[in-house]
Amino acid sequence: MKLLLVTLYFPPAGGGGVQRPLKFASHLPALGIETHVLAPDDPKWVHEDADLPLPTQAWIHRARYVGPRGRRIADEQHGRGGMELALLRASALGRRPLLPDENVTWNAAAIPKAISLARREGIDVVLTTSPPGSVHLIGAAVKRATGAKWVADLRDSIALHAHRSSDGLGARAKQKARAGVAHLVSRQADAIVTAAEAITEETNGLSPRGRVVTIPNGCDFDDFSGLQYVRGDRFRITHAGSFFGKRDPRPFLQALAASGLEDVTVRFLGDFRPGDREFMEGLGLAGRVELIDHVPRRESLRLQRESDVLLLLIPEAGGRGRGVLSGKVFEYLAAERPVLAVVPPDGAAAELIRETGAGVVAASGDVDAIRRALVELHGRWREGRLDSEPLSQEWRDKLSRASRVEELAELLQSLG
């Protein structure tokens, strides 16, 4: 079988969104699937990671990306005023009319390239992985032009956006366009893969013509090979990942301030919004919080592994956070350090943390519950009793990325 995997996020882009398509491309060739990847030459993403190794057994193809550079407009505008703010707002106007999302401009180069590759290489299946939702227009075009089967991989909901408001004319237009993409996927994709059961349930509500299969992200245990934990003289807590939309560090920061704990160092790896920085400084936490810009993934894994506790933050987001089971959850499990999960207590992430015994759970907005969990973990650390139980072999086999990619390979083979 020959597969064309189409993704906007692929090295040299960095960040969490790269890992799922990268691991697909790395593992599928060993399962007998000739894998071709189509990605942008330069996605202009917020983060780059030149150290991420490309798959050695997959064919990598590039299509020119001419879309806007990834940036967080609200962060750039924070604290600005007058003419400077007016100029920043004007520079952002060109992105807003792009539907269904600002990355759709890549399709002008990617669609003809994908069709050409599919014809030249005799591609059997094209797999498009989102976000952004506009990438699925490429899969529909390849299917229509070549007759190849089409699988849509959904890492997030394509019908709704948990971190954006639907108020305002522009937001409603984007929501309508996203609904159009969701309709296209449900009507034309030969199969749909989702990263979480909540996305599967939502997708089944669209009456899809093809199978809908949940294949969550997995643990890459080998990525932590050679990285060791050594107890230090300060209680080290690490949060890896950027803040966007409704993901909010403030309840945790309030809990930290209320805890009275002084021998604590909290490290936030990745982007930290200017407003959140001001909030943190206002609480008098500057001496206990380290803000570390984006680092290569290997360095992020090292910092996670040497931590006493890993901080997981998932917002309620109007109830939609309950279904979130991001790749970060599995990365933390693979690090095998205790997790402080500040997440919806009745959600998928909380359930997995409890089932694996990987940490403690506190509700996203409950400052007192977070404070109690923080004090409990610190007390166990001080007494030398804070050590995560290694995952059982059964859990390791169940959660491993290799097992998840085997599930995908079986689905792809069934379409041939």
N, C-alpha and C positions, 0 to 999 in steps of 0.2 A: 504494500500500500504506500502511496505517496501523499503526503500531507503538506498543505501550505498554511502556515500559522501567521496570521496578520495581527500585529500589535503595535500600538503607538509607543508603549513603554518597553524599552529594551536598551541594554548598554550601547552607548556610553551614558544613557540616562541612569540615574540612581534613585534610591528610595524604595519604599515597600512595594509599590505597584509593579516593579520590574520582576520581582521574584517568581510569581506564578508562571508567566509566559517563559521566563528564562529556564525554570526547572522543567517545564513541559518539553522545551526544545532540547534540554540536556539528557532527559531520560527516555524519550520516545524512540530514538534511533536504536537503542539497545533492545527494544521490544519488537524489532522488525518493521518499523515504520520509517520510511525515508522522509526526513523532515526538512522542509524549506521554510525559512522565516522571512517575512517581509516587514521591515521596520523603517522608520525615518532615518535619513542620513544624519540629521541633527534635530532632535525633537524640541530643542530650545526649552527643555524642562527646567524647573527650578533648581534641581540638583543633578550633578554629574558624578559618576564614579568610574574613573578610568581603570581602576583596579579589578573591576568585576570581570571574571574570565568568560569569554564567549564559548558556547558549546563547540566541542571539537568534532562532533560527528554530524552536525547539522549544517545545511547550506544557508548562509546569511545573505540576503538581498536587501538593497536599500532603495527607497524612493524619496525624492527631494521633498523636504518639508518647508513650506513657505508661510506657515501660520504665525500667529502672535506668540511671543515669548511667554512661557509660563511665569506668572508672577501673581502675588497677592495684592490686588489693587487697594483693598481696605487698609492693609498694613502700610503701604506706601503713602496713603493719604492721611494717616493718623498723625495728629499734632500739627498738620500743615494748615496754612490759611492764606487768604488774599490771592494774589496772582499765581503763586506757586501751586495752591490747591486747584485753582481754575485750570491751569495747564495740565495737571495730572488727570483731572476729570476728563478734559478734552481728549487726552491721549488714550483714554480707555473706551471712548465712544465707539471706535471701530470694531471692538470685539462684541458688542452687545447685539448687533443685528444678525450675527452668525448663528444659524440654526441647523441641527439641534444643539450644537455646542461650538465653541470657538475653534476646535480642532478640525472641523469639517473641511477646511481649505486643503488639508493634506490629501483628501480624496481625489483632487484633480490630478495629482501625480500617481497616487497609490492605485486607483482603479485600473487605469490602462496597464500599469506595471504588473498588477496581480493577474489580470486576464492574460497578458503575454506570458508570464511565468507558468500559469496553469496549462496553457496550450503547449508551450515548449517542453515542459517537464512531464506532461501527462498526469497532472494532479488529480487524485481521486476525491479528496476531501479538502475543503477550505475551512479553517477554524478561525473565527474572529473573536477576540477577547476584549471586553470593555470593563472599565471606562477607557475612553469616551464612547458614548453610544453611537456616534457617527461612524465608528469603525465597522459597524455591522452593515452599513450601506455597501461596503466593499465586498462582503461575503455575498450579499444578494446579487450584486453585479456579476461576480465571477460565476455564480450558479446559473444565472440567466444566459451568460455568454458562452459557457463551456459545458454546462450540464453536470459539473462537479457537485457532489453532495456538500451541504453547508451545515456546519455546527456553530452555534453561537454560545460563547462562554461568557457568563455574566458574573463578574466579581462584585458588582453592586446592582441595585435595582435599576432597570432602564426606564421604568414607567414613572418613578418618583425620585426626588432627590431629598434625602433625609436632612441635609444640612442647609437647604435653601428655602427661603420663603416663596410662596406662590402669589404674593401680593404684588400689584403693579402690572401694567400692560406688558412690559418686556418679559417679566417672569412668567406671566400667563402664556405668552407666545412660546417661550422655551418649553414650558410644560406641555403645551399642545404638540410641539415638534417631537418631544421625547415620547409622548404617547403614540405618535405616528411611527417612530422607530420600533417601539414595543409591538405595535400591530404588525409591522412588516416581519419582525422576527417570529412572532407567533404563527403567522400565516405561511411563511416560506422556508424557515429553517427546518432541515430534516431531523435535527435533534438540538436540544438546548441543555447546556451544562450550567449549573449554578454553584456558587461557593458556599451557600448556606440554605438550610431548610426554609427559612423565611422567604428567601427569594424564589425558591421552588413553589411555595404555596401561592405567592403573588402571581408567578408566571402561569401556573395552572389555571388561575382565574381568567386568563386571556384566551382560554380554549385553544391551545397550540395544536398544530397538526402533527408535530413530531414528538418523540419522547422527551421528557424533562427529567434529568438525572442530577442529583446532588453529589458533587465531588468537592468536598471542602479542601482548603489549603492543608498542607501537611508539615510535619516537623523534619527539618534537615539536620539530623543529629551529627552527621559527619562534618558539617560546617563549623562545629565547635571543637573539633579535634585539636588537641594540643593546648587548649585554653583552660587555665586553672583558676580556681577560687582560693584566695588566701585572705584570712580574716585580718582586717585593719583595726586601727584605733578609733575610727569613726564609723558610725552606722550609715552605710552607703546605699542610697535608693536611686535607681535609674529609671527614667522614662525615655524610651526610644521612639521617635516619631514626631512629625510636625503637628501643629495645632491649626485647625481650619474649621470653618462652620461652627457647629454647636459643641465641638469638643472643648472642654473647659477645665483648666487646671485650678480655678479659683477655690472651689470647695476643698480640694486637697490642701492648697496653700493656707486656707483659713484653719484647717484642722492641724496643720503643722505648727502654725503660730500659737494655737490654743493648747498644744500638747506640752509646752514648756521644755521640750527636749532640745538640748543645745549641742550635743555631740553627734549631730546628724548632718550629712551632706547629701542633698538631693540634686541629681544631675539630669538636666533636660537636654537630650541630644536631638538637634534639629531646630526647625524654626520655632520661635517663641514670639507671639504677637506683642507689639509695643505696648498696647493697653494692658496686657497681662504682666508685662515686666514692671510697669508702673504700679500695678496692684500689688505685686510681690514686694517691691521696695517699700510701699506704703505700710505693709505689715511688719517691716523691720526684719525681713528674711534674707537680705542680700548676703549676709555672712554664712548662710546655711544652704544657699542655692547656687549652683553653677549652671550657666547657660552656655552650652557647647554647640557651635554651628555644625551643620551637616558634616559628617565624617564618612570615609569609605566604609563599606559594610563590614569588612574584616575588623576594623577598629571598633565599630559599634558592637559587634559580637564579643570582642574582648572586654569592653566596658560592661556589657551585660553579665558576662560570666563571672567577673570579679566583684559583682555587686552582692550586697547582703539581701536586698529585696528588689524586685522589679515592679514598677508601677504601671498598671494597666488602666487606662481611662476610656470609657465608652459612655457617651451621654444617653439620656433617655430619648431625646429627639422626638418628642411626641409619641413615644411608644415604639418607634422604629428601631431604637437602639437595642431592643430586646433580641432582635434577630441577627445582630451583627456578630460575626465570628471571623474577624479579620486575620490576615496572615501574621500579625504581631502576636496574637494569642499563641499560635503554634511556635513562633520563634522563641517566645518566653518559655514555653514548655520544653523546648529542645535545650535551652540554656540550663535547665534544671537548677534554678534558684527560686526561692519562695516568691510568690506573686501576691502583691496587694492589689486586688481587682476592685477598682471603684467603677462599678458597672451596674446596669439594671439587675437587681437580685433575682428576678424571675426570668432572666434572659439566657440565651444560648451560651455566652461566654461564662457566666456564673455557674451554669450547670456543668460545663466541662472542667472548670477549675475545681469544683467540689468533687466530681467523680474521680478525677486523677489525684486528688489530695495535694494539689500543687500550691495552694495558698489560702488566703482568707478573702472574703467578699464583703464589701460595704456598698450601700446604695449610692448612686452617682451624686445626688445632691444633699446627702445626709452628713453634714459636717461633724456632728458628734459621733456618729457611727465610724466615720473615717478616722477621727481622733482616737477612738478606743482601739481600733484595729492597729493603728500606728504604734500606740503605746504598748499594746500586747506584743507585737513583733519586736519592738525595741527591747522589751524586757527579756524576751527569749534570747535575743542576740547578746545582751549584757551577761546573761547567765550561761552562755555557751551552748544553748539548746536550740539555736536557730539553724537548722540544716534541713534542706528539702529532701524528702524521701525519693530515691531514684525511681523513675517510672518502671513499672513491671515490663517484662519482655512482651507480654500480651498487649499492653498499651503502646509500647514502642512500635510493634508490628502494625497495630491498628492505625496509628497516627503518622507513620512515616510517609514522606513525600513519595518515595518509590511505590508504595502500595497505592497511593492515590492516582499516580500516573498510570499504573497498571489498569485501574478502573477506566481511565480515559481511553487507553489503548483498546480495551475490550469493546467499548462503545464505538470507536472509530472502525474497528474491524467488522463490527456487525452491520455497518453501512455499506461495506464494500461489495 
